[in-house]
Amino acid sequence: MTHKLTLQSIEPVTHDTHHLVFNKPEGFEYTPGQATDLSLDRDGWRDKKRPFTFVNLPSDSTLEFVIKSYPDHDGVTEQIGQMKMTDQVLIEEPWGAIEDKGPGVFIAGGAGITPFIAILKRRLQTHGTLEDCHLVFSNKTEQDIILRDAFTSMPGLNCHFVVTDEPDSELYRERIDAEYLKDILAQSDGPVYICGPKPMISDMSDAAQQLGVSEDRIVVEDLD
């Protein structure tokens, strides 16, 4: 079933990422971590569907997304970043492999953070703290870190920010590998959630298993 949404607000989150708020169709339900196929309700764009994750809670009265624009891709995300109030989009029914399977380690690359936003919000709402959760979030530079302040302000959440293309940053500046993850994974016997580009998912899954994490503890979603 296809639903038509109308844009209620759009605000920048980073230099190339926006937070978009739409109306919520009556009876529409989803689980934190799930995504939908979204397209612009314009001639020439309706068949260009792309997956985006809901970042707010299902109990909210709106549907919200955090979407990174990629000018060098096919133009869909670039168009979304330029949307105006009352512009409309089309979405399909929700889907997704990532869901809350308990506190654990959340590993994200770039826009791969989006499925974890609603999951962490829900856990915080339900339990009051995220002290058993670790977030490992890799980006090219510090200005690319989506919702950095929001994550660091979540009570109990152990944040580990990584940048791979900013030599002067005080953050960890190498690609994540088993050596980096060793101490973090040792602090949790829960799920290891991984979301990002396919090569990252493969590398992180291999690293986790190398460190003794069983395959059934690994929960993945790729962005490609």
Stockholm file with secondary structure:
# STOCKHOLM 1.0

chainA/1-224         MTHKLTLQSIEPVTHDTHHLVFNKPEGFEYTPGQATDLSLDRDGWRDKKRPFTFVNLPSDSTLEFVIKSYPDHDGVTEQIGQMKMTDQVLIEEPWGAIEDKGPGVFIAGGAGITPFIAILKRRLQTHGTLEDCHLVFSNKTEQDIILRDAFTSMPGLNCHFVVTDEPDSELYRERIDAEYLKDILAQSDGPVYICGPKPMISDMSDAAQQLGVSEDRIVVEDLD
#=GR chainA/1-224 SS CCEEEEEEEEEEEETTEEEEEEECCTTCCCCTTCEEEEEESSTTTTTCCEEEEBCSCTTSSEEEEEEECCTTTTSHHHHHHTCCTTCEEEECCCBCSCCCCSSCEEEEEGGGGHHHHHHHHHHHHHHSCCTTCEEEEEESSGGGCTTHHHHHTSTTCEEEEEESSCTTCSSBCSCCCHHHHHHHHTTCCSCEEEEECHHHHHHHHHHHHHTTCCGGGEEEEECC
#=GC SS_cons         CCEEEEEEEEEEEETTEEEEEEECCTTCCCCTTCEEEEEESSTTTTTCCEEEEBCSCTTSSEEEEEEECCTTTTSHHHHHHTCCTTCEEEECCCBCSCCCCSSCEEEEEGGGGHHHHHHHHHHHHHHSCCTTCEEEEEESSGGGCTTHHHHHTSTTCEEEEEESSCTTCSSBCSCCCHHHHHHHHTTCCSCEEEEECHHHHHHHHHHHHHTTCCGGGEEEEECC
//
